């Protein structure tokens, strides 16, 4: 396994841990200043996500990758795709999610930072 792929796997595992710990400051270390989510409702600023976690309006009690991520590194940009199951708590409601995620990472002086997260709900057959 090449060094960049190994570093991305480690970064992603630490990111999932920070999500379950609901540590907004730690989560912010894994993303760029203009990180966004892309989903069924369009583009959402990642800063809003961090603000919701910081306020306690959004938390996670479970977050796990299903299988090994597909990682492709192209110089200082990388794409990581993996299925993730999680349990979130948003404004008093529990939300169980099973999603395919694709994250675009940028390499900077501080390491790999996520620039974009795309979420797609797994189809229930």
N, C-alpha and C positions, 0 to 999 in steps of 0.2 A: 504494500500500500504506500502510495507516495506521501510525502510529508504534508502537503496541503490538504489532502483528503483526510489524513489522520487528525490534523488540527481542526478541520471542520467538524468531524465526528465528535471530538472532545468539546468544542464550543457548543455544538447543538445539544449535547447531553447536559452540559452546565446550564444552558438556557432553559431546558425543560425543568430542571431542578429549581431554578429561580422562579419559574412560573408557579410551581406548586408551593413554594415558600412565600409567594405573593410579595416578592421583594422588588418594588418598582425601581429603586435605585440600581440594583444589580441588573435588572432587565434592561435598563437604559444603556448599560455598558455593552450590550450585545447588538445594538442597533445604531444606525446613522441618525443624524439630527432630523432628516426628512423621511424616515421610515414610514411606509404606508401598508395598509391591508387592502387587498382587492378581493371582493366577494360578490354575492348576489345583489347587494345594495350599492355597489360601486366602490369608490375609493374612499377609505377612511384614514385620517391621519393617525399614525402610531402614537403620537403625543396624547391623543384622546384616550387610547388604551392605557397608557402609562398613568394618566391622571385618574382614571377609574380604579386602577389597581391601588394607587397611592391613597385614594380616598376610602377604600374598602368597599366601594359599590360593586366592584368586580373582584372575585377571587377564584382560585382553582384549588380543588382538593385532590385531583388526580390528573396526570398528564403522562402519556406513554406512547412512544413510537411503536408501531406494529411492523415488525420486520426491519430489514436493513434499509437505510436511506440510499437512494440513487444520487450520487454526487458526480458532477462534471465541473472540472476546473478549467478556466480559460484565462490564463494569465492572472490578473488581479481581480477577476470576477469568477464567481462560482454559483452553481445552481444545485440546490439540495431539495429532493422531493421524497416524501415519505407519508405513509398513512399514520394518523395520530388519533387516539381516543382520549377524551378528557371529560372531566366533570367540572363545570363552572357554576358559580353562584353569582347571579347578576340581579341586584336590587331586590333581594329576597326570594328570587326564583332559582331553582336548580335546573341547569341545562346540561344534558348529556350530549356530547358531540362525537361523531365518528367522521373524520375529514381527511381528505388528501390535502397536503400542504406542499407548496412549492415556495422556497425562500431563495431570493437572490442576494448573495453576499458580495461585499466589496472588501478587498484587503487594504488596510491602511496601517499606519505606524503602530496602532494599538491592537492589531490582529484583524480577524474576520468580523465584519459588522453587517447585519442584515439591512438591506435597503428596501426590500419589498417582500411581503408575504401574501401569497394567493391561497385562498381556502375554497375547497370544493367539497360539499357534503357527499359522503359515500352513498351510492344508490342502494336502497334496501330492496332486494329481489323478492 
